[in-house]
């Protein structure tokens, strides 16, 4: 047992009692840092079809577009947060107060959001007991990566760097669209017009314009216009806007996070052969 005491710069011993100090109360920033550090992975997988369906004439008729139409910013963030933190919450649910801190919102507003998500219109969340001090949440569908479904990565920076607070609903929706569109290794940019994005994702052109404007102002997106040949225009070419995510959401960073997660999974599998990579 190590009984050595620390000493101050002037050589005096520092007692154990003086070394043990009270921690400051949690803030939204510190509780996010604590929780997402424990989660370790660095990103959460989101099902492609949460943002856009693969087939059908109503590909934009998704949970995300429904939440947008309802202007349910808090509901979206609660859903994403539960999904991101679920690996570390099994058996140790967070209290309503903790969820309120994570979402930087009032506790009663978070409870209303949870209740709305478990309603028939969205029906993605099962709440074990809405009146419990520590609610147990179960995700029903639409976010998990199962079977042969495809998924994209949402980095934890969304929470730890405060973008969850800074982005309005249009900004959040366009960020998810941008991440989905650039998840494929061969897809470097999103090159659809506001009109195309509106039709494909069930949002208005105005929402797309506002959302990309937010991402641009926060330095989370780069865009550039390039000319492309078009036999149906009098000038034989048209302008195509290319957009791609920057900073923590860049393809390079997302690829790095995935590489790190795979390496950690392989390491865990070696330590415990029962685990699969």
C-alpha positions, -999 to 999 in steps of 0.1 A, spaced: 0 0 0 14 34 -10 13 58 20 36 84 5 23 119 9 26 146 -17 46 177 -9 40 214 -18 67 235 -37 81 247 -3 86 211 8 57 208 32 36 176 32 1 178 19 -24 158 39 -46 132 23 -77 153 34 -63 184 15 -57 162 -16 -94 151 -17 -114 180 -29 -151 185 -39 -158 185 -76 -178 214 -91 -215 206 -100 -221 193 -135 -228 217 -164 -240 207 -198 -204 209 -211 -188 188 -183 -215 161 -181 -212 156 -219 -174 154 -216 -177 128 -189 -203 107 -206 -189 107 -241 -154 100 -227 -168 69 -211 -185 60 -244 -150 60 -260 -160 52 -296 -160 88 -308 -191 85 -330 -225 69 -332 -238 49 -362 -271 62 -377 -292 41 -400 -293 56 -435 -330 52 -436 -335 75 -406 -326 103 -430 -338 89 -464 -354 56 -475 -336 36 -502 -366 29 -524 -401 41 -532 -417 73 -543 -418 87 -507 -381 84 -499 -382 116 -480 -411 104 -458 -389 96 -428 -388 101 -390 -363 129 -395 -386 148 -419 -416 143 -396 -396 157 -366 -386 187 -388 -422 194 -398 -431 193 -361 -401 215 -353 -391 189 -327 -355 200 -321 -354 186 -285 -370 153 -296 -344 148 -322 -315 156 -298 -330 133 -272 -333 105 -297 -297 109 -309 -283 112 -274 -300 81 -262 -288 62 -292 -252 75 -287 -250 67 -250 -270 35 -250 -238 13 -249 -228 27 -215 -263 30 -200 -273 -6 -197 -282 -12 -161 -273 23 -151 -299 47 -165 -294 84 -162 -318 105 -142 -341 131 -158 -319 158 -143 -289 143 -161 -307 141 -194 -318 177 -190 -281 187 -185 -270 167 -215 -296 185 -236 -291 218 -219 -329 220 -214 -355 220 -187 -364 186 -172 -401 189 -179 -393 198 -215 -372 166 -218 -400 145 -203 -425 160 -229 -400 152 -257 -396 116 -245 -434 112 -243 -438 126 -279 -412 102 -293 -431 72 -279 -463 84 -295 -479 68 -326 -466 94 -351 -429 87 -345 -430 56 -322 -392 52 -320 -388 53 -282 -402 30 -255 -401 46 -221 -403 20 -193 -417 45 -168 -421 82 -176 -426 90 -139 -395 72 -127 -366 93 -115 -343 74 -138 -361 65 -169 -352 34 -189 -353 40 -226 -355 14 -254 -350 24 -291 -375 6 -313 -363 11 -349 -349 36 -374 -315 43 -358 -298 10 -352 -274 -7 -376 -288 -42 -381 -284 -68 -407 -274 -55 -441 -286 -19 -434 -262 9 -442 -252 35 -417 -233 68 -414 -212 82 -385 -222 111 -364 -191 122 -344 -195 129 -307 -183 164 -314 -219 171 -321 -223 171 -283 -188 178 -269 -182 208 -291 -216 223 -284 -231 220 -319 -261 204 -304 -268 238 -288 -256 261 -317 -276 245 -346 -313 251 -351 -335 223 -366 -326 232 -402 -289 230 -393 -292 197 -376 -312 182 -405 -288 194 -432 -258 182 -411 -273 147 -410 -280 148 -447 -245 159 -455 -230 131 -434 -252 105 -450 -244 117 -485 -206 117 -479 -203 85 -459 -196 64 -490 -158 64 -497 -164 74 -533 -188 102 -524 -167 133 -518 -194 159 -519 -231 165 -518 -238 179 -553 -276 183 -553 -295 215 -556 -318 229 -529 -347 217 -550 -333 182 -554 -325 180 -517 -360 191 -509 -376 163 -530 -351 136 -519 -353 143 -482 -388 156 -476 -377 191 -466 -383 226 -481 -358 244 -502 -359 272 -476 -349 247 -449 -320 234 -469 -308 270 -476 -311 280 -439 -294 248 -427 -264 249 -450 -261 286 -441 -257 277 -405 -231 250 -412 -212 275 -433 -212 302 -406 -200 277 -380 -172 265 -403 -186 230 -405 -191 229 -442 -172 240 -474 -190 247 -507 -179 255 -542 -196 260 -576 -183 242 -607 -195 242 -643 -208 210 -658 -219 203 -694 -256 202 -700 -271 198 -735 -304 212 -724 -291 247 -716 -284 274 -741 -249 279 -727 -242 241 -728 -232 240 -691 -248 245 -657 -235 253 -623 -233 226 -597 -227 234 -561 -205 209 -542 -208 208 -504 -188 187 -479 -183 187 -441 -153 201 -423 -136 199 -389 -148 169 -367 -173 159 -394 -148 157 -423 -144 124 -442 -108 122 -429 -118 125 -393 -147 101 -396 -125 76 -413 -99 80 -385 -126 75 -358 -138 43 -376 -102 30 -378 -96 36 -341 -129 19 -332 -120 -12 -353 -85 -13 -337 -101 -11 -302 -126 -39 -311 -98 -61 -323 -78 -55 -291 -108 -63 -270 -114 -95 -290 -79 -106 -284 -83 -101 -247 -117 -118 -247 -121 -144 -275 -159 -144 -270 -161 -109 -284 -164 -104 -322 -149 -76 -342 
